[in-house]
């Protein structure tokens, strides 16, 4: 309930999309059936995905100064 399984930051300048990136995230947590029924992301979906720690530097670089 307190983890993410997908992230997708985007950047707009004057209303124009200039940068976007998305990735599944392995939350390293139990996938409750209720949550899966809402977003459709399963343990199999994130099997080879990075963890939030793995993408931390990339995400920080994208958000720096924004």
N, C-alpha and C positions, 0 to 999 in steps of 0.2 A: 504493500500500500504506500510505502514511502520511498519508492525507487522509480527510476525511469527506464524505459526500454527502447526509446527512440528520441533522437534530437534533430532539430533542423533549423539552425539559425539562418536568417536572411538579412541582407543589408540593402536599404533603399537610399538613393540620393535624389532629391527633388522628385519623388514619386516613381523613380525608375529603379527596377531591380538591378543591382550591380554585382551582387555576390550572394551565393547560396551554397549551403553544404548540408548534407543529411547523413545520418548513420543510425543503424540499430545499435543499441547499447546492451551489453550483457549485465543485468543488474545483480548477478550473482545471488539471486534470491528466489524463493518459491513463487511459482506462477499460479495464483489463485484462479480457479475457473471463472469466477465472476468477472475478474479483470480481463481475462482472455476473451470472454464473450462480448466485452465492450470494445476492445481495440484490436482483437484478432491476432495479437502477437503472442507466440508460444515460445516455450523453451527451445524448440527446434529452430525457430526463426532466428534467435540470437546465439545459436550454438558457436559460431565462429566470429561473433561480433566482439569489438573491443569493450573494455569496461570504461566507466566514466573516468577513472584514474588514467587509463591509457590515452584518452583523447583530451585530457586536461590542458596540456600545453597548447595544442592546436586550438582549442576553444578559447583559451585565454588570449592567444595571439589575435584571433578573429575579433574579440570583443574589446581589446585594448584601445583606449582612446575614444570609444564609442559612447 
